[in-house]
Amino acid sequence: MAGSAEPAAPPLPRGAEPQEPVTVLVEDLEVRYRPPSTDAEALGAMGPARRAAYRALGRWPRVEVRALDGVSLRAHAGESIGVLGANGSGKSTLLRSVAGLEPPTSGTVLARSQPVLLGVNAALVPALSGERNVILGCLAMGMTRSQARDALEGVVELSGIGQAIHRPMRTYSSGMASRLRFAISAAARPDILLIDEALGTGDAAFKERSEAVIAQMLAAAGTVFLVSHAAQTVEETCTRAIWLMRGRVVADGPAPEVAADYRRWSWAVSQDQPERAESVLTEARLRWRPDREARAPETARSPKEAG
Ligand SMILES: Nc1ncnc2c1ncn2[C@@H]1O[C@H](COP(=O)(O)OP(=O)(O)OP(=O)(O)O)[C@@H](O)[C@H]1O
């Protein structure tokens, strides 16, 4: 993080939980992976016969990664929730789980309607033009062919990629592709939209347009989740922020305050001040105790059933 002065501590938490209906409920969610690891220690921990068998087969032992380790949250209509955290803290796994794309190892994920995960639900084909992909993406999100055709102009306008819409998507920069995916996802006007980093890839005009779309969705009582490394994006776009670390919720509260705590922690880490970072973390945990008493939304279905 730039600058050398430590950011100021945020004021104490205020306000109670919103009264609006619950749209997403996550309760004690655990997602574990067992990837193969070349770590010599994992191999060394085996008995000699097993180690020899692994070597003979050219296999590596599997280790357990706890991507999410007991996450609970309740999202409400009209909330835009920023998910903050360092690399590997579990942000994308949380979004994939809410979208119903990641089976929980244990715990519960319920949603009022099928969440749309930006960039995954829209099955785009690199060899086809942006235009053809808009149609495909809209069809993939359940729109009819004529609804998709009607949506085309608005999608192109929101994405701001102009004449490039007629070129194959494989020729797009990653920012252009992200903007188009965002615009396609927004066209379906989903009740629950999950965005993984895409808003950071646009210029100021795109940012303004995408923020307007998010505001419209929230006004229609939807819920937006936005994953970002950037505390500033979350501060500017979200009403609430959740800070994840090693698959656990460190803080869950109003976006400006939680983002400020995250910023102070990132600053201490970047200044190589582990004790300071630890004390910011402890303060944040005390300040923003994650809610553990989640209740199911009345009309909730699991994400794969919903929609
Ligand atoms: N398919 C997978 N197989 C094994 N491990 C995985 C898999 N997907 C994620 N992980 C691990 O789970 C942890 C959380 O990953 P995740 O992608 O959710 O983090 P993230 O906070 O989104 O990271 P980033 O900010 O770098 O995108 C990491 O340790 C990652 O290596």
The ligand as an SDF file (V2000), in Angstrom:
LIG
                    3D

 31 33  0  0  0  0  0  0  0  0999 V2000
   -9.7200  -26.1410   -6.9910 N   0  0  0  0  0  0  0  0  0  0  0  0
   -8.9100  -25.9570   -5.9520 C   0  0  0  0  0  0  0  0  0  0  0  0
   -8.1080  -26.9790   -5.5330 N   0  0  0  0  0  0  0  0  0  0  0  0
   -7.3030  -26.8190   -4.4700 C   0  0  0  0  0  0  0  0  0  0  0  0
   -7.1760  -25.6900   -3.7400 N   0  0  0  0  0  0  0  0  0  0  0  0
   -7.9290  -24.6440   -4.1180 C   0  0  0  0  0  0  0  0  0  0  0  0
   -8.8290  -24.7180   -5.2440 C   0  0  0  0  0  0  0  0  0  0  0  0
   -9.4460  -23.5170   -5.3750 N   0  0  0  0  0  0  0  0  0  0  0  0
   -8.9690  -22.7260   -4.3800 C   0  0  0  0  0  0  0  0  0  0  0  0
   -8.0480  -23.3970   -3.6300 N   0  0  0  0  0  0  0  0  0  0  0  0
   -7.3330  -22.8990   -2.4380 C   0  0  0  0  0  0  0  0  0  0  0  0
   -8.2980  -22.3660   -1.5580 O   0  0  0  0  0  0  0  0  0  0  0  0
   -7.8030  -21.1860   -0.9430 C   0  0  0  0  0  0  0  0  0  0  0  0
   -8.7720  -20.0460   -1.2130 C   0  0  0  0  0  0  0  0  0  0  0  0
   -8.7610  -19.7620   -2.6050 O   0  0  0  0  0  0  0  0  0  0  0  0
   -9.6410  -18.5890   -3.2440 P   0  0  0  0  0  0  0  0  0  0  0  0
   -9.4390  -18.6230   -4.7180 O   0  0  0  0  0  0  0  0  0  0  0  0
  -11.0270  -18.6890   -2.7160 O   0  0  0  0  0  0  0  0  0  0  0  0
   -8.9460  -17.2960   -2.6140 O   0  0  0  0  0  0  0  0  0  0  0  0
   -9.1320  -15.7580   -2.9900 P   0  0  0  0  0  0  0  0  0  0  0  0
   -9.2630  -15.0380   -1.6920 O   0  0  0  0  0  0  0  0  0  0  0  0
  -10.2330  -15.5910   -3.9810 O   0  0  0  0  0  0  0  0  0  0  0  0
   -7.7240  -15.4400   -3.6520 O   0  0  0  0  0  0  0  0  0  0  0  0
   -7.3000  -14.3300   -4.7430 P   0  0  0  0  0  0  0  0  0  0  0  0
   -7.4770  -13.0140   -4.0820 O   0  0  0  0  0  0  0  0  0  0  0  0
   -5.8590  -14.6430   -4.9850 O   0  0  0  0  0  0  0  0  0  0  0  0
   -8.1600  -14.5310   -5.9650 O   0  0  0  0  0  0  0  0  0  0  0  0
   -6.4090  -20.9720   -1.4990 C   0  0  0  0  0  0  0  0  0  0  0  0
   -5.4910  -21.5140   -0.5800 O   0  0  0  0  0  0  0  0  0  0  0  0
   -6.4060  -21.7480   -2.7900 C   0  0  0  0  0  0  0  0  0  0  0  0
   -5.1190  -22.2290   -3.0940 O   0  0  0  0  0  0  0  0  0  0  0  0
  1  2  1  0
  2  3  1  0
  2  7  2  0
  3  4  2  0
  4  5  1  0
  5  6  2  0
  6  7  1  0
  6 10  1  0
  7  8  1  0
  8  9  2  0
  9 10  1  0
 10 11  1  0
 11 12  1  0
 11 30  1  0
 12 13  1  0
 13 14  1  0
 13 28  1  0
 14 15  1  0
 15 16  1  0
 16 17  2  0
 16 18  1  0
 16 19  1  0
 19 20  1  0
 20 21  2  0
 20 22  1  0
 20 23  1  0
 23 24  1  0
 24 25  2  0
 24 26  1  0
 24 27  1  0
 28 29  1  0
 28 30  1  0
 30 31  1  0
M  END
$$$$
